[in-house]
Amino acid sequence: MKIRQKSLSYQKVMQIKRPQRLNPKRPWLLFSTIVRILAWLDLLKVNFKYTFNDQGQLDKGPCLILMNHSSFIDLKIVSKLIYPRPYNIVCTSDGFIGKRWFMRRLGCIPTRKFVTDIGLIRDMSYAFSKGNHVLMYPEASYSFDGCATPLPRKLGVLIKKMGVPVIMIKTEGAFLRDPLYNGLRLRKVDVSANLYCLLNKEEINEKTNEQIEEALDKAFDFDNFAHQLQNKIAVTEPFRAEGLERILYKCPSCNKEGYLVGKGCELTCTHCNKSYYMNEYGQLEAKSGKTHFSHIPDWYKWQRACVKEQLEKGDYLLDTEVKIGMMVDYNAIYMIGEGRLIHNGNGFELTGANGELNYSQSPLSSYGLYADYFWYEIDDVICIGDDKALYYCFPKQKGVVSKTRLAAEELYKLRKKA
């Protein structure tokens, strides 16, 4: 899927009138039906199976539906499980570009990832008042390493405020079929889902915000690579390690960053020549010498610990040239030229557009970072911004997206404790 782009100067972009926030629309049954029909073939291909135990909540009244976010098939799964019940979908605002009319009638509610959005609470309340369910992916972005990404800590407060039952949809196989790092190439893997009532109204009233968040953390505790190994789910495609360097950017043998390359079924460090084979069950095996990490999430956690140590010592720094796109309305991503993105213990600093742009973002502005691989088939991206504009930064330095996301998450934690 691609996105509409337009080249424009920074000054002209800033002069564009911002769109007015509109109340969410009740989804048109016609469009929901079309989506349901289109989803049918893909779900058939993955031999989709599901269990359904909502305790009758979905037919009693509006519910908040939470779902782990693995790949694009998630939306097709929801269309199977919830249709024909009306539901609004909280989605990233860039999904509205060039198709706002259609997205609104599909019931979508735009929001800016990892940016404070008070209007979203109002939109969700409005949807519930009209008897609609609301679907939300609380992780806000796809999993990089097949494990849960951090949840917003005030989600318990939101659930208390809304006062509607919480339904959980947890998928298995969706990540293995289409992991984000692998360049949108699908694998032959079965997909399943479990829909159940996580919290009914009585439980929400009885539990504290902290207890609700504990229940959410438990529901979103998963490891797709561990599940693959335990259940002997074979991924036999010959390209299964390609793009893996997007996640695993630091070599544990020589500690160098940016030298790992995934090709075919192998991941190799071009600095020290250490090479790993990725077997059919998603595990890594050193072709010679020590296997430092056979489990990909363990490697990713080690990288997180390394980033945290750098931050604590004051040694962490991202300094890269970037191409810059801006989003200020739903007409296009406005490409304003090139610039420089710096990330360190003080947060982000983005400059560019011939000296016209100078944007700073503090470490405490968000608990996470909107980062993506091969974003709308353009390139790997780091997105920062506020309620005035979003800045999509495409680094010229390759292999820095994952580290930057880890650093933003760890820096937020460190500043929160200070």
C-alpha positions in Angstrom: 0.0 0.0 0.0 1.3 3.4 -0.9 0.5 6.9 0.2 -0.1 10.2 -1.6 3.0 12.5 -1.6 3.5 16.1 -2.6 6.6 18.2 -2.7 6.1 21.6 -1.0 8.1 24.2 0.9 8.0 24.2 4.7 6.5 27.7 4.8 3.7 26.7 2.4 3.0 23.6 4.5 2.7 25.6 7.6 0.1 27.9 5.9 -2.2 24.9 5.1 -5.4 25.1 7.1 -5.7 22.2 9.6 -8.7 20.0 9.2 -11.6 20.4 11.6 -12.2 17.5 14.0 -15.5 15.8 13.2 -17.6 13.4 15.2 -17.1 9.7 14.2 -19.6 8.3 11.8 -21.5 5.1 12.4 -19.9 2.7 9.9 -21.9 2.1 6.8 -23.0 -1.5 6.6 -22.4 -1.6 2.8 -18.7 -0.8 3.3 -18.4 -3.1 6.3 -19.8 -5.9 4.1 -17.4 -5.1 1.3 -14.5 -5.4 3.8 -15.9 -8.6 5.1 -16.1 -10.1 1.6 -12.6 -9.0 0.7 -11.3 -10.5 4.0 -12.9 -13.9 3.3 -10.3 -15.0 0.7 -7.2 -14.1 2.9 -8.7 -15.7 6.0 -9.4 -18.9 3.9 -5.7 -18.9 2.8 -4.5 -18.9 6.4 -6.9 -21.6 7.5 -8.4 -19.1 10.0 -9.8 -20.6 13.2 -11.2 -18.8 16.2 -12.7 -19.2 19.7 -15.4 -16.8 20.8 -16.4 -16.2 24.4 -17.6 -12.7 24.9 -20.1 -13.6 27.6 -22.8 -12.0 25.5 -21.4 -8.6 26.0 -21.1 -7.6 22.3 -24.8 -7.9 21.8 -25.8 -6.2 25.0 -24.3 -2.8 24.3 -21.1 -1.0 23.3 -17.7 -2.5 24.2 -14.1 -1.5 24.0 -12.4 -4.1 21.8 -8.6 -4.4 22.3 -6.4 -6.4 20.0 -2.7 -7.1 19.7 -1.2 -5.6 16.6 0.9 -7.9 14.4 0.1 -7.2 10.7 -2.5 -5.9 8.3 -4.5 -9.1 8.5 -5.7 -7.9 12.0 -8.4 -5.8 10.4 -9.6 -8.7 8.4 -9.8 -10.9 11.5 -12.0 -8.3 13.2 -14.3 -8.1 10.2 -14.9 -11.8 10.6 -15.4 -11.8 14.4 -17.5 -8.6 14.9 -19.5 -8.2 11.7 -22.3 -7.2 11.3 -22.2 -5.3 14.6 -21.2 -1.7 14.2 -17.7 -0.7 15.4 -15.5 2.3 15.0 -11.7 1.8 14.6 -9.1 3.9 16.2 -6.4 4.2 13.5 -3.4 6.2 12.7 -4.2 9.6 11.1 -1.9 9.0 8.1 -4.3 6.2 7.1 -6.8 9.0 6.2 -4.5 10.6 3.6 -6.2 10.6 0.2 -9.2 8.6 1.5 -10.8 10.5 4.3 -14.4 10.2 2.9 -14.1 6.4 2.7 -12.3 5.9 6.1 -14.9 8.0 7.9 -17.8 5.9 6.4 -15.9 2.7 7.4 -16.1 4.0 11.0 -12.4 5.0 11.4 -11.4 7.5 14.1 -8.0 9.2 13.3 -5.4 9.7 16.0 -1.7 10.6 16.1 0.4 7.8 17.4 2.3 8.6 20.6 1.1 12.2 20.6 -1.3 13.4 23.4 -4.8 13.5 21.8 -7.5 14.7 24.2 -10.0 14.7 21.3 -9.7 10.9 21.0 -11.4 10.4 24.4 -14.3 12.6 23.2 -14.5 10.7 19.9 -14.6 7.4 21.7 -17.3 8.6 24.1 -19.3 9.8 21.2 -19.1 6.5 19.5 -20.2 4.6 22.6 -23.1 7.0 23.1 -24.3 6.0 19.6 -24.2 2.3 20.5 -21.1 1.5 18.5 -18.2 -0.7 19.7 -14.7 0.8 19.5 -11.7 -1.2 18.3 -8.3 -0.1 19.6 -4.8 -1.4 19.2 -3.3 -0.1 22.5 0.2 -1.0 21.5 -0.2 1.7 18.8 2.2 0.0 16.4 3.2 -3.3 15.0 5.5 -5.5 17.1 9.2 -5.4 16.0 10.4 -8.6 17.7 7.2 -10.5 18.0 6.6 -9.5 21.6 4.3 -7.0 23.1 5.3 -3.3 22.9 4.7 -1.0 25.9 1.1 0.0 26.7 0.1 3.5 27.7 0.1 3.6 31.5 -3.2 5.6 31.7 -5.2 3.0 29.8 -6.7 1.9 33.1 -8.0 5.4 33.7 -9.5 5.5 30.2 -11.3 2.2 30.7 -12.7 3.4 34.1 -13.9 6.6 32.4 -15.6 4.8 29.5 -17.3 2.3 31.8 -18.0 -0.2 29.0 -17.0 -3.9 29.0 -13.5 -4.7 27.5 -13.3 -7.4 24.9 -9.8 -8.9 24.1 -8.9 -10.3 20.7 -5.5 -12.2 20.8 -4.1 -13.6 17.6 -1.6 -16.4 16.9 0.2 -16.7 13.6 -0.4 -13.2 12.3 3.1 -12.1 13.1 4.8 -15.2 11.7 2.8 -14.8 8.5 3.9 -11.2 7.9 6.6 -9.9 10.3 7.2 -6.2 9.7 11.0 -6.7 9.2 10.5 -9.1 6.2 9.4 -6.5 3.6 5.7 -7.4 3.2 6.4 -10.9 2.0 3.8 -13.3 3.2 4.6 -16.8 4.6 2.4 -19.9 4.6 1.3 -19.9 8.2 -2.1 -20.7 9.8 -3.7 -17.9 11.7 -6.1 -18.1 14.7 -7.7 -15.8 17.2 -9.2 -16.0 20.6 -12.0 -13.5 21.5 -13.0 -13.2 25.1 -14.4 -10.8 27.7 -11.4 -9.4 29.6 -13.4 -7.1 31.9 -17.1 -6.7 32.4 -18.7 -3.6 33.9 -18.8 -5.0 37.4 -15.1 -5.9 37.3 -14.2 -2.5 36.0 -16.1 -0.9 38.9 -14.5 -3.1 41.5 -10.9 -3.0 40.3 -8.5 -0.1 40.8 -6.7 1.5 37.8 -3.6 -0.4 38.7 -5.5 -3.7 38.8 -7.0 -3.0 35.4 -3.5 -2.3 34.0 -2.2 -5.5 35.5 -5.0 -7.4 33.7 -4.0 -5.6 30.4 -0.4 -6.4 30.9 -1.2 -10.1 31.3 -3.4 -10.1 28.3 -0.7 -8.5 26.2 2.1 -10.8 27.4 3.1 -12.8 24.4 6.2 -14.1 22.5 5.5 -15.2 18.9 8.9 -16.7 18.4 8.5 -18.8 21.6 5.0 -19.9 20.5 6.4 -20.9 17.1 9.1 -23.1 18.7 6.9 -24.6 21.3 4.3 -25.6 18.7 6.8 -26.5 16.0 5.3 -24.1 13.4 7.6 -24.3 10.4 8.3 -21.3 8.3 10.0 -22.8 5.2 10.3 -19.7 3.0 13.9 -19.2 1.8 13.8 -15.5 2.6 12.8 -15.8 6.2 16.0 -14.0 7.6 15.9 -11.1 5.1 15.4 -7.8 6.7 16.2 -9.3 10.1 19.0 -6.7 10.5 16.3 -4.1 11.0 15.6 -5.7 14.4 19.0 -7.1 15.2 21.3 -4.2 14.4 24.1 -4.9 17.0 26.5 -7.9 16.7 27.1 -9.6 20.0 30.4 -11.0 18.8 32.2 -7.7 17.9 29.6 -5.2 19.4 29.6 -3.3 16.2 26.3 -1.7 15.0 25.0 -1.5 11.4 27.1 -4.3 9.9 24.5 -7.2 10.1 22.9 -8.3 6.9 20.0 -10.7 6.5 20.1 -12.7 3.3 18.1 -15.8 2.5 18.0 -17.8 5.8 21.2 -16.3 7.2 22.2 -13.3 9.3 25.8 -12.2 8.9 28.0 -9.5 10.4 30.1 -8.1 7.6 32.6 -6.7 10.2 33.6 -9.9 12.0 32.0 -12.4 9.6 30.0 -14.1 12.4 27.1 -15.8 10.7 23.8 -17.3 12.0 21.3 -19.6 10.3 17.6 -19.1 11.0 15.9 -22.4 11.2 12.3 -23.3 10.3 11.2 -22.7 13.8 12.6 -19.1 14.0 15.7 -19.9 16.1 19.2 -18.7 15.3 22.1 -21.1 15.1 25.8 -19.9 14.8 27.4 -21.5 11.7 30.6 -21.7 13.8 31.5 -20.8 17.3 29.2 -19.6 20.1 25.5 -19.0 19.5 25.1 -15.8 21.6 21.4 -15.7 21.2 19.2 -18.4 19.6 16.0 -16.6 20.5 15.5 -13.4 18.6 13.6 -11.5 21.4 16.5 -12.3 23.8 18.9 -10.6 21.3 16.5 -7.6 21.1 16.3 -7.4 24.9 20.1 -7.4 25.1 20.2 -4.5 22.6 17.7 -2.7 24.8 20.0 -3.2 27.8 22.9 -1.8 25.8 20.9 1.3 24.8 19.9 1.8 28.4 23.5 1.6 29.6 24.5 4.2 26.9 21.8 6.5 28.1 22.9 6.2 31.7 26.5 6.9 30.8 25.5 9.8 28.5 27.1 8.0 25.5 23.9 7.5 23.4 23.6 9.6 20.2 21.7 9.4 16.9 22.9 12.0 14.4 21.7 11.3 10.8 20.7 13.1 7.7 17.0 12.5 6.8 14.5 13.1 4.1 11.5 14.9 5.8 7.8 14.5 5.1 5.1 16.4 7.0 1.5 15.7 7.8 -0.8 18.6 8.6 -4.0 17.5 6.8 -5.5 14.5 5.1 -4.5 15.4 1.5 -0.9 14.3 1.3 2.4 13.7 3.0 4.3 16.9 2.1 7.9 16.3 1.3 9.8 19.4 2.3 13.3 18.4 1.5 16.2 17.1 3.7 17.4 17.8 7.2 19.2 16.5 10.2 17.7 14.4 13.1 19.5 14.3 16.4 18.4 12.1 19.3 20.2 12.1 22.7 19.5 12.4 26.4 17.7 15.7 25.7 15.3 14.2 23.3 14.8 14.9 19.6 16.0 17.8 17.5 15.0 18.1 13.9 16.4 20.8 11.6 16.1 21.3 7.9 14.2 22.7 5.0 17.0 25.3 4.3 17.1 26.4 7.9 13.3 27.0 8.2 12.5 24.0 10.3 13.7 23.7 13.9 11.6 21.3 16.0 12.5 19.9 19.4 10.8 17.1 21.4 11.5 16.3 25.0 12.0 12.8 26.3 8.8 13.0 28.4 6.6 14.0 25.6 5.7 10.3 24.9 6.3 6.8 26.4 7.1 5.4 23.0 8.0 6.3 19.4 6.2 5.9 16.1 8.7 4.0 14.0 8.2 1.7 11.1 9.9 -0.4 8.5 9.3 0.2 4.8 6.6 2.7 5.7 4.0 2.8 2.9 6.6 1.3 0.6 8.9 4.4 0.9 11.6 3.6 3.5 12.2 3.0 7.2 10.8 5.9 9.2 11.0 7.7 12.5 8.0 9.9 13.2 7.9 12.7 15.8 5.7 15.7 16.2 2.9 17.4 18.1 -0.7 18.6 17.6 0.4 21.1 15.0 2.3 18.7 12.6 3.9 15.3 12.3 7.4 14.9 10.9 8.2 11.7 9.1 12.0 11.3 9.1 13.5 8.8 6.6 17.1 8.3 7.8 19.9 8.0 5.3 21.8 6.0 7.9 20.4 2.5 7.7 19.6 0.3 10.6 18.9 3.0 13.2 15.1 2.8 13.5 14.9 0.0 16.0 17.6 1.4 18.2 16.0 4.8 18.2 12.7 3.3 19.3 14.4 1.4 22.1 16.2 4.6 23.2 13.0 6.7 23.2 11.3 4.1 25.4 14.2 3.7 27.8 14.8 7.4 28.0 11.2 8.0 28.9 11.5 5.5 31.8 14.7 7.1 33.1 13.4 10.6 33.0 10.1 9.4 34.6 12.1 8.0 37.6 14.3 11.1 38.0 
